[in-house]
């Protein structure tokens, strides 16, 4: 039966169920938090402090998963008040739920959280969240004063003494920026002996819409460090580097023992680059994959290739920001829960690289 408002239980019951930690919270309630009615939000605010902490965390994570799979839902209103939660895990998810919001009122909130939240992962997430506003500033969809404030705040954090994960997220957010000094910061990070900084530099290159980075990106397509290689593959796709086409086709063609996330990154990058041999390689891979989730993802990549070719071959560089849960430009196709646990120490958020 199609979902309808008439079939919904009263929101009061949803709150009651949320408060009852002795029974599982029904996933059928999750859609009730999308575009939540102001009166319902007010009642949730009142009850929220009494909701069991682990249930608050689980609810936020479930809403994040739903937002990843259903583009029609929006949990912005709930996420805004969850930014003030006492638990950093809740705050971190709330930030991620707002990453695609273009509401400039979030700028001062994210800047404050980036600079002063007591939890480093929340600070990192807020830095990542500011990337959207750098992107919007480059498109002139926010005013120049707002853009300058965002960029200056990110640069201050980058040059500051915060934890590396926060400073790296600031650099990644600046990837969209056209300011001259940013290129040198990216280049310095790339030349670092620290693989995490190299990965962040590649991530920022992918956001730059600047093909002058192609030599750097191509040089890391076979890097022995998985995260660096992942970010190089993703950047090659974002920059639509035709020189990467053959190496990526070889990667997905000879993919039996390839890391599942790396294969997914290569598949998506190929769909962004397009050109000779790409469609046949992806179709062949689609026919050979047994895992339903992976097969679905390859089909999504073929749809993206259709879109690119339908657009007359014009690239899409710079038209859409890369936003996803764990750096996730690429949907995690394997053990998502395991990766989230591993990511607690260096979560992405983001807009950010996994490490």
C-alpha positions, -999 to 999 in steps of 0.1 A, spaced: 0 0 0 14 34 -9 26 56 20 0 82 28 -6 108 55 -38 91 65 -20 59 74 4 77 97 2 74 134 -1 107 153 33 124 159 26 122 196 28 84 193 61 87 173 76 106 203 62 81 227 79 53 208 111 72 207 111 76 244 104 39 250 139 24 250 124 -10 259 113 -17 224 128 -10 190 120 22 173 100 15 141 118 25 109 83 33 95 85 64 116 116 78 100 98 97 72 79 116 98 110 136 106 113 148 70 101 184 64 88 181 100 57 202 109 67 231 133 43 219 159 57 184 158 93 198 159 83 218 190 71 187 208 102 168 197 124 195 212 107 192 245 111 154 246 146 152 231 166 156 263 147 126 278 154 104 248 180 77 256 214 89 243 222 58 222 187 60 207 193 97 197 225 86 180 209 57 163 180 78 151 203 104 136 223 77 118 192 61 105 180 95 92 214 100 75 211 66 58 176 74 47 188 107 33 215 89 14 190 66 -3 161 89 -8 167 123 -23 132 135 -16 136 136 22 150 166 41 159 166 78 172 201 79 149 214 106 156 185 129 193 187 122 195 224 131 184 218 167 204 187 169 235 208 163 231 218 200 230 183 213 252 174 243 267 144 225 293 150 198 281 120 178 247 136 174 262 169 165 285 154 139 256 136 121 235 168 123 262 187 105 264 160 78 226 162 73 230 199 66 259 195 41 237 200 11 219 230 26 225 263 8 211 283 37 238 310 44 225 313 80 245 282 86 278 300 79 283 316 113 271 284 130 295 262 112 324 287 117 318 288 154 316 250 156 347 246 135 366 269 158 353 261 193 334 228 195 351 206 221 351 175 199 377 174 171 355 153 148 327 179 151 351 207 143 363 187 113 327 181 101 319 218 104 350 227 84 338 202 57 304 217 58 317 251 49 329 237 16 294 241 3 295 278 9 329 281 -8 313 264 -38 283 287 -37 305 317 -34 324 307 -65 290 305 -83 281 339 -69 251 325 -51 262 340 -18 276 375 -16 314 382 -17 315 392 20 301 359 30 325 340 8 355 360 21 344 353 57 342 316 50 375 314 32 393 335 58 380 313 86 390 281 68 425 296 61 429 305 98 421 270 108 444 255 82 473 277 94 464 272 131 473 245 156 442 223 156 444 186 150 454 175 115 420 161 107 404 195 112 431 213 93 428 188 64 391 192 62 396 230 60 420 224 31 395 201 14 367 227 18 390 253 2 394 231 -28 365 249 -45 382 283 -39 397 304 -66 420 323 -43 456 322 -54 471 310 -22 450 279 -21 468 263 -50 501 265 -31 486 250 0 473 221 -20 506 216 -37 524 217 -3 500 191 11 505 169 -20 543 170 -15 540 160 22 554 127 33 521 122 52 497 100 31 467 116 48 477 151 36 484 137 2 448 122 1 434 156 12 454 174 -15 440 151 -42 405 156 -28 409 193 -31 423 190 -66 392 171 -76 371 200 -64 391 227 -81 378 223 -117 415 229 -127 430 205 -151 464 218 -144 465 193 -116 462 164 -140 499 154 -138 496 152 -100 464 132 -101 476 108 -128 509 101 -109 489 87 -79 465 64 -98 486 34 -88 498 46 -54 504 17 -30 484 36 -3 447 28 -8 434 61 4 457 81 -18 449 59 -48 412 63 -41 414 101 -40 434 101 -72 408 80 -90 380 102 -77 398 134 -87 405 120 -122 367 115 -125 358 150 -111 383 166 -134 373 144 -163 408 135 -172 408 116 -205 444 105 -198 430 84 -169 405 66 -191 427 36 -201 442 31 -166 408 31 -151 393 7 -177 422 -17 -169 414 -12 -132 378 -23 -135 385 -49 -162 410 -67 -140 390 -61 -108 385 -96 -93 409 -88 -64 405 -51 -64 393 -33 -33 355 -29 -36 356 9 -28 384 14 -53 365 -4 -80 334 17 -72 355 49 -74 370 38 -108 335 29 -121 321 62 -112 351 81 -125 348 64 -159 311 74 -160 323 110 -155 351 109 -181 333 89 -208 347 82 -242 359 52 -262 357 19 -244 340 31 -213 305 19 -220 316 -16 -231 338 -19 -200 310 -9 -177 285 -31 -194 308 -61 -192 314 -54 -156 276 -52 -149 271 -86 -165 298 -102 -145 291 -88 -110 271 -111 -87 266 -87 -58 233 -69 -62 245 -37 -46 275 -35 -68 255 -43 -99 230 -16 -90 259 9 -86 274 0 -120 239 5 -135 238 39 -119 272 47 -134 258 37 -168 229 61 -163 254 88 -154 273 80 -186 240 83 -206 235 117 -190 270 129 -199 267 117 -235 232 131 -237 246 165 -227 266 165 -260 298 155 -244 301 187 -224 318 181 -191 302 187 -158 333 200 -139 323 224 -111 286 221 -116 279 200 -86 298 197 -53 310 163 -41 290 156 -9 286 124 9 290 108 41 325 97 42 342 116 15 316 98 -1 316 109 -35 312 71 -40 285 52 -22 301 26 1 293 -7 -15 307 -31 11 307 -31 49 293 3 56 289 -2 94 324 -15 97 338 15 79 318 39 100 333 23 131 368 27 117 359 62 107 352 72 143 389 81 147 390 101 115 355 104 102 348 122 71 323 138 72 324 148 46 331 162 29 364 148 37 387 120 30 383 88 50 417 93 67 
